[in-house]
Amino acid sequence: MKKNYPTLTLRKGKEEAINRRHPWIFSGAIFNKPEGLIDGQVVRLINQQGHHLVTGHYHDGSIMLRILSFEDVNIDQGFWNKKMQAAYDYRKSIGVIDDPSTNAFRFIHGEGDGVSGLIIDIYNNNAVVQCHSIGCYRDVRYITSALDFAFGGNLDSIYIKSKGSLPSSFTEYEEDYYAKGESSSTEILENGVKFAINWEEGQKTGFFLDQRDNRRMLGEFSKGKSVLNCFCYTGGFSMYALANGATSVYSLDVSKPAMEMVAKNHELNGFEDIHKMDDANVMHVLEDKEIPKHDVVIIDPPAFAKSVKKRHNAVQAYKRLNIMALKKVNRGGYLFTFSCSQVVGPELFYNTIRSAAIESGRSIRIVHHLTQGPDHPINIYHPEGNYLKGLVLYVD
């Protein structure tokens, strides 16, 4: 039986986004809505002829409707079971489930999996759920039940970690909690490299899984080379360099807790003592003329811009940072440089790095264009999902 969801009406002439199957409807496209709508509740959207358009979560904000289905369906346990099964089948098809060398991967990637506002990561049979929308948070019990269903009831724990992800205006927020089990940390394998994970205290869900394929490539470039890893967080790129025969690795991050995890990961893998670690400001280190050049330099900063208003300043910061980084690359060496700022698109990122290259005055070739791994899929109708940009540059 179809549920009687509240109904919103689309403004005439605003059908383009729906025709393009974009998963967001902005507030300016809404002609009218019922009084008393609850933030995050399920609603239907119709056109002015009364024809059904989409079903999704209503939010009192700029993105007023996050689309869950282009069909007139109930958003119930059956709906969420199908979403989780589809995500499981996709991850199975790309080989990240049942891979003996890797037991950590992204299971739900928001719009990329047709669920705007939801992130789920798996760490060695433990699931971490992050709700970035009030709608997903209201449906989280459906979601966790469907998640466990997709894994045959075999997950060791399911942790709901939405603190800091939901709008501050949402006053009904509960503390983070375990929907199943209770284990705050684990060890994972990623392409055979070991990492300690703590999802309760770590950034995001505990680890940056989107760089897995790029870390593997970095490892291939590191054999017999000296490596400088800037903004290293818990040392992902550093561990791959050490695992693949780097002659020396220098890891930098301003966060002391992050550097403690770097040391723990180094010990966990039993690597040789050729690894220098500093909790220092990356900009200051790159400006230090006493710091030697390296064969491989990695620049993987946090997002410099989280809104369009801050984009110009972010671009200037990326340019300055990469100019300094290029000065620290030995002749015949490589720069791995990244941006995870969604508002800095691939073309703008490329142009920013090109400007930095021009100012460096060095001969530079592009070896690879990089992005997030396939377990972080990009919905073809949602180009904003292509948030991670990277370049591998050969520096002469």
C-alpha positions in Angstrom: 0.0 0.0 0.0 1.3 3.4 -1.0 2.1 5.7 1.9 0.4 9.2 2.0 3.5 11.3 2.0 3.3 15.2 2.1 3.4 16.6 -1.5 5.4 19.5 -2.8 4.8 21.1 -6.2 7.6 22.0 -8.7 7.7 25.5 -10.1 6.8 25.7 -13.8 9.9 25.7 -16.0 12.1 24.0 -13.4 11.9 20.5 -14.8 15.4 20.6 -16.3 17.2 19.2 -13.2 14.8 16.3 -13.0 15.1 15.6 -16.7 18.9 15.5 -16.2 18.2 13.2 -13.2 20.3 15.4 -10.9 19.7 14.2 -7.3 19.0 17.6 -5.7 16.1 20.0 -6.0 16.9 23.5 -4.8 14.4 25.6 -2.8 14.0 28.1 -5.7 12.5 25.3 -7.8 9.6 24.7 -5.3 6.3 26.3 -6.2 4.5 25.4 -2.9 4.8 23.1 0.0 2.5 22.1 2.9 2.6 23.8 6.2 4.3 22.1 9.1 6.8 19.9 7.2 9.3 18.2 9.5 13.0 18.5 8.5 14.1 15.2 7.0 10.8 13.6 6.4 9.9 11.7 3.2 7.9 13.7 0.6 6.7 13.4 -2.9 7.2 16.0 -5.6 4.7 16.6 -8.4 4.4 18.9 -11.3 1.6 21.5 -11.7 -0.4 18.9 -13.7 -0.3 16.7 -10.6 2.0 14.1 -12.1 4.5 12.4 -9.8 8.1 13.3 -10.3 10.3 12.1 -7.5 10.3 10.8 -3.9 12.9 12.0 -1.4 13.9 13.7 1.9 12.7 17.2 2.5 15.2 19.6 4.1 14.6 23.2 5.2 17.5 24.7 3.3 19.0 25.5 0.0 18.9 21.9 -1.1 15.3 21.4 -0.3 14.8 17.9 -1.6 17.4 15.1 -1.8 16.0 12.6 -4.3 15.9 8.9 -3.3 13.8 7.6 -6.2 12.4 8.8 -9.5 9.5 6.4 -8.9 6.5 6.7 -6.6 7.7 4.3 -4.0 7.5 3.8 -0.2 10.8 4.7 1.6 10.5 1.8 4.0 12.6 -1.2 5.1 12.1 -2.9 1.7 13.4 0.2 -0.1 16.5 0.4 2.0 17.1 -3.4 1.7 17.2 -3.0 -2.1 19.6 0.0 -1.8 22.1 -1.9 0.4 21.9 -5.1 -1.8 22.6 -3.0 -4.9 25.6 -1.4 -3.2 26.8 -4.9 -2.1 26.5 -6.3 -5.6 28.4 -3.4 -7.1 31.3 -3.7 -4.6 31.3 -7.5 -5.3 31.6 -6.8 -9.0 34.6 -4.4 -8.7 36.4 -6.9 -6.5 36.6 -5.1 -3.1 34.5 -7.6 -1.3 36.3 -10.9 -0.5 39.7 -9.5 -1.6 42.2 -11.3 0.7 44.6 -8.3 0.4 42.0 -5.6 1.3 39.3 -5.7 3.9 38.4 -2.0 4.1 36.3 -0.1 1.5 33.5 2.4 1.0 30.1 0.7 1.0 27.7 3.6 0.4 29.0 6.8 -1.3 26.1 9.2 -1.1 24.8 10.3 -4.5 27.2 7.8 -6.2 25.0 5.0 -4.8 21.7 6.9 -5.1 21.5 7.8 -1.5 22.2 11.6 -1.1 23.5 12.4 2.4 24.7 8.9 3.4 28.3 7.5 3.8 29.1 4.0 5.0 32.6 2.6 5.3 33.6 -1.0 6.2 36.7 -1.7 8.3 37.5 -5.4 8.7 33.8 -6.3 9.1 33.0 -3.2 11.1 30.6 -0.6 9.6 30.8 3.1 10.3 27.7 5.1 9.2 27.8 8.8 8.7 24.6 10.7 8.0 25.2 14.0 6.3 21.5 14.8 6.0 18.7 14.9 8.5 16.6 12.6 6.3 19.2 9.8 6.4 19.6 10.3 10.2 15.8 9.9 10.6 15.9 6.7 8.6 19.1 5.3 10.2 17.3 2.4 11.9 16.0 1.2 8.5 19.5 1.8 7.1 21.4 -0.2 9.7 18.9 -3.0 9.5 19.3 -3.1 5.7 23.1 -2.9 6.0 23.3 -5.9 8.3 20.9 -7.7 6.0 23.2 -7.1 3.0 26.1 -8.7 4.9 24.0 -11.7 6.0 24.0 -10.5 9.7 27.7 -11.1 9.9 29.0 -7.6 10.7 30.8 -7.4 14.0 29.7 -3.8 14.7 27.8 -0.9 13.2 28.7 2.6 14.6 26.6 5.6 13.9 29.0 8.6 13.6 27.1 11.7 12.6 28.3 14.2 15.1 29.6 17.2 13.3 28.1 16.0 10.0 24.5 17.2 10.5 23.4 20.9 10.4 23.8 22.6 13.8 20.1 23.6 13.5 19.0 20.0 14.0 18.4 20.0 17.8 17.2 16.5 18.0 20.6 15.0 17.4 21.7 12.1 19.7 25.2 11.2 20.6 27.2 8.8 18.4 26.3 5.2 19.3 26.6 1.6 18.3 23.6 0.1 16.5 25.3 -3.3 16.8 28.4 -4.6 18.7 30.9 -2.3 20.4 34.5 -2.1 19.2 36.1 1.3 18.8 39.1 0.2 16.7 40.5 -2.5 14.5 43.4 -3.3 12.1 42.8 -3.4 8.4 44.7 -4.7 5.4 44.8 -2.4 2.3 46.7 -4.0 -0.6 48.6 -6.0 2.0 49.6 -3.0 4.0 48.4 -2.8 7.7 46.7 0.2 9.3 45.3 0.8 12.7 41.8 2.3 12.6 39.9 4.2 15.3 36.6 5.4 14.0 35.5 7.0 17.2 38.4 9.4 17.4 39.7 9.6 13.8 38.7 12.1 11.2 35.7 11.3 9.0 35.0 7.6 9.5 38.6 6.9 10.6 40.6 6.7 7.4 40.7 8.1 3.9 39.7 5.1 1.8 39.4 7.2 -1.4 43.1 7.2 -1.9 43.7 3.4 -1.9 44.5 3.1 -5.7 46.6 6.2 -5.6 48.6 4.9 -2.6 49.3 1.7 -4.5 50.5 3.8 -7.5 52.7 5.9 -5.1 54.2 2.6 -3.8 55.2 1.6 -7.4 57.0 5.0 -7.9 58.8 4.8 -4.5 61.2 1.9 -4.9 64.8 3.1 -4.4 63.6 6.7 -3.8 63.5 9.2 -1.0 59.9 10.3 -0.2 58.4 13.4 1.4 54.8 13.0 2.5 53.1 16.3 3.4 49.7 16.4 5.3 50.3 12.7 5.9 47.4 12.2 8.4 48.0 8.6 9.6 50.7 7.9 7.1 48.8 6.1 4.3 51.2 7.1 1.5 54.2 6.7 3.8 53.4 3.1 4.6 53.1 2.2 0.9 56.4 3.9 0.2 58.1 1.9 3.0 56.4 -1.3 1.9 57.7 -0.8 -1.7 61.4 -0.2 -1.0 61.8 3.6 -0.5 65.2 4.5 0.7 63.8 7.1 3.2 60.4 8.5 4.1 59.7 11.9 5.8 56.1 12.2 7.1 54.7 15.6 8.0 51.4 16.6 9.7 50.5 19.4 12.1 48.4 17.0 14.2 50.1 15.3 17.1 47.4 12.5 17.4 47.8 11.8 13.6 51.6 11.5 14.0 51.0 9.1 16.9 49.0 6.9 14.5 51.7 7.2 11.9 54.2 5.8 14.4 51.7 3.0 15.3 51.2 2.0 11.7 55.0 2.0 11.1 55.4 -0.4 14.1 52.4 -2.5 13.0 54.1 -3.2 9.7 57.5 -3.8 11.1 59.3 -1.5 8.7 63.0 -0.6 8.9 63.9 2.6 10.8 64.3 4.8 7.8 61.2 6.9 8.6 61.4 10.4 10.0 58.2 11.9 11.5 57.4 15.5 12.5 54.3 17.1 13.8 55.0 20.4 12.0 53.4 23.0 9.8 53.9 21.8 6.2 54.3 25.3 4.8 57.0 26.2 7.3 58.9 23.0 6.5 58.7 23.5 2.7 60.0 27.0 3.2 63.0 25.8 5.1 66.0 25.8 2.9 67.7 23.3 5.2 65.2 20.6 4.3 66.7 18.6 1.4 65.0 17.8 -1.9 63.3 14.4 -2.3 62.8 12.1 -5.3 59.0 11.9 -4.6 56.9 14.6 -2.9 53.3 14.1 -1.9 50.9 17.0 -1.3 47.5 15.8 0.0 46.1 18.7 2.0 42.7 18.9 3.7 39.9 20.8 1.7 41.0 24.4 1.5 37.6 25.5 0.4 34.2 24.1 1.5 32.1 26.8 -0.1 32.2 28.8 -3.4 32.9 32.0 -1.4 36.2 30.6 -0.3 37.3 29.2 -3.6 39.5 32.1 -4.7 41.5 32.0 -1.5 41.8 28.2 -1.7 43.1 28.4 -5.3 45.8 30.9 -4.2 46.8 28.6 -1.3 47.0 25.5 -3.6 49.2 27.5 -6.0 51.6 28.7 -3.3 51.8 25.2 -1.7 52.6 23.5 -5.0 55.2 26.1 -6.0 57.0 25.3 -2.7 56.5 21.6 -3.2 58.0 21.7 -6.7 61.2 23.3 -5.3 61.6 20.2 -3.0 61.5 17.7 -5.9 64.9 16.4 -7.2 65.5 16.6 -10.9 63.9 13.5 -12.5 61.6 13.1 -9.5 57.8 13.1 -9.1 55.2 15.3 -7.4 51.9 13.6 -6.4 49.5 16.5 -5.8 45.8 16.4 -4.8 42.8 18.5 -3.9 39.7 17.2 -2.2 37.8 20.5 -2.3 34.5 19.8 -4.1 34.1 23.5 -5.2 37.5 23.3 -6.9 36.7 21.4 -10.1 39.1 19.3 -12.2 39.7 22.1 -14.7 40.3 24.7 -12.1 42.6 22.4 -10.2 44.6 21.6 -13.3 44.9 25.3 -14.2 46.1 26.1 -10.6 48.8 23.4 -10.8 49.8 24.7 -14.3 50.2 28.2 -12.8 52.4 26.8 -10.1 54.5 24.9 -12.6 55.0 28.1 -14.7 56.2 30.0 -11.6 58.6 27.2 -10.7 60.3 27.6 -14.0 60.9 23.8 -14.3 60.2 21.4 -17.1 57.2 19.3 -16.1 55.3 16.4 -17.7 51.9 15.0 -16.6 52.3 11.3 -16.0 48.8 10.5 -14.6 45.4 12.1 -13.8 44.1 10.7 -10.5 40.7 10.5 -8.8 38.9 8.5 -6.1 38.7 4.7 -6.3 35.7 2.8 -7.8 34.2 2.1 -4.4 33.6 5.9 -4.3 31.5 5.9 -7.5 30.5 9.1 -9.3 26.9 9.3 -10.4 27.0 10.4 -14.0 24.1 12.7 -13.3 25.9 14.3 -10.3 29.3 15.7 -11.5 29.8 17.3 -8.1 30.7 13.8 -6.9 34.0 14.0 -8.7 35.6 15.7 -5.6 39.1 14.1 -5.5 41.5 15.4 -8.1 45.1 14.5 -8.5 48.1 14.7 -10.8 51.4 12.8 -10.9 54.0 15.1 -12.4 57.5 14.3 -13.6 59.8 17.2 -12.7 62.9 17.7 -14.7 
